[in-house]
Amino acid sequence: MDDKKFERFGKYLILDHLVDGGMAKICRARFLGEQANKVVAIKMIQAQFSKDPSFVQMFEDELKVTFGLLHPNIAQVYDYGMVDEQLFTAMEYVDGANLKQYLDRLKSKNFVFPVEISTYITSQVCQGLHYAHTFTDKLTGKPFNIVHRDISPHNIMLTYDGAVKVIDFGIAKADSNSEATQAGTIKGKLSYLAPEYLDGLELDHRYDQFAVGVTLWELLCSRKLFKASNDLAVLKLVQACKVPPPSSINPNVPKELDQIVLKALAKDRNQRFENMDKFNRALVKFLYSTYPDFNATDLGYFAKQLFKDEISKDREKFFEYGKIDIKPYIEDASKSENSIPESSSKSNEDATHQFKNEIDLGFQKKEEKLEGTAALVLDESTVNRSRVVAHPNRVEVANSRVVRPRGVEGVTTVTNTTSRVRRRKVEGSGRSKVRSTQTVNDNEEKGGKSVFMMVVGLAIAGVVYTKSDILLPMIGVEKTGNNQQRVVANDNNGGSSLEGSIQFGNLESSMRVFIDERPINTVGIRASYPLNKPFTVTIRKKGYKKHQFNRTFKLTASQPNLYLAIPELERERVGLLSTSQNFTSGSKLILNIDGEKIEKVLPFSNMRVPAGQYEGVISNPLLGTERKILFEIKENKRLFLE
């Protein structure tokens, strides 16, 4: 163990990996403190996803929900930040297994959870969730209105000492979230969805209560409640919500507990417990009236007996980890902090400071130093007065100012200027390389002309002067009057790549990118696209009018990279669409909204729809029926479909 080299991750020493996923991995780690030690679980987001705006937004939403929670039945979040371009959270290490693992272990031994232990575990889950459901921001007094949305045996941990912990608020719904669930997506495990989810109703704390009820039923019966051969069949079972009493499967379950379970699993959520506290009170009353000798420590004995081999092996590991000399790692961490260049250190400090204080995760982009380049900001009044003064050793631009763009690597933006040419000296030779970059700016301002100006390239010596009429054939840009497009395509000496790269400026996580009217996936602010294939680009955002760039693009071997700046989108005129409650189970509305196919389970209420005329289909795959409907949505008006 002494010879093994461990990985240091910021102020934590990685001990081993617990879970390795495609987007994140969870590791056991030791806090590098000279005076005190602590074992934590670190969730590290893969570097490529740490730059993805949509993934960062999900990470931020989860952080906003969990960071303030402090309850013995919820795994606590201690720390968060970014190390080596990876987002991370440091969480309470729960030394145990999840209920799914307990169920599997019991099944392998032909046992079931004892009734009293199943009841106690569920009671503890109720306490943790009631705390989360009623959690209020201490600084503002505003309730968070948290709904976990992913309660299942997988996300309930039972420590070997007998503590119960709710984990993974990754898809939790809360008022602090940035955006609502997109139509046509299902969040959560199918077997633990509540019927109101499939009915399209607004979710509240009773949704979690149903999932807890399903979990309790499965603990008592040692089998899945909603199990079928395929996903559609599972959803049909959830929709029907026909729940047999647990005692019909496990005769050890008293009738009093049957009533509690079935109340939590009522199809009509108004028939369930008023809140999780009432659910918990019913469980506690049953537990101690039926099993008066039960003690919470019984759970620890139960866990230790069931996982005694794993516990023994893990203890040996921990004893070995305790022998690690952490002083070299602490010194290494200190040296790394001191050796960071001043500019890099300041950028990281700024990003972490913004991250810590705003919990925004929209880190300020580090400014790129571009040698031998300059950017001009010119307006019409400046154009007539600007001049270039050539000198053997310098270039001066009068009446203009220099700016640098954020978030665009290797690109200097020239506002209201169509092109620039950069010349740099090739090291070790007397030749210079000239690199051209094409720029088209999407400017929503009304009035005024698009100004085509020369661009100055700074080099060791020399000035390239180019007129706008010479630039036009070089960059392929046409004057567009009031609406001018901005595109930047950089030469790439790689040459033979089959795909090029499209980079989007001002891309938000709530925006969707369409190429030739088909949605594409972006990694961060970039997307790949084949060379020599013409395409159009459209940007869509819920609640806003779409923006379509008014030209056709094509990536080539000589210019494989394209930069598109997304302008500020205009808010859309919308109305509300609601439906009758009389539609048969399994019915859904299918319609096309702005080129995107939307499927909505019926009934639903107050769906925001852009104003306009629509042709839709009401379909029921279960019954094999389908009928077309025509309707019109008017701005700020509500339409009711029957």
Helices and strands as residue ranges (DSSP letters): E 8-9, E 12-20, E 24-31, E 39-45, H 47-50, H 53-66, E 77-83, E 86-92, E 96-98, H 99-108, H 115-133, G 153-155, E 156-159, E 164-166, G 190-192, H 195-198, H 205-221, H 231-240, G 246-248, H 255-264, G 269-271, H 276-290, H 297-306, H 308-321, H 327-339, H 342-358, H 380-383, E 388-391, E 394-397, E 419-425, E 432-438, H 468-475, E 487-490, E 499-505, E 511-515, E 518-520, E 526-530, E 537-541, E 547-548, E 561-565, E 574-579, E 588-593, E 596-601, E 607-610, E 612-620, E 625-633, E 638-641
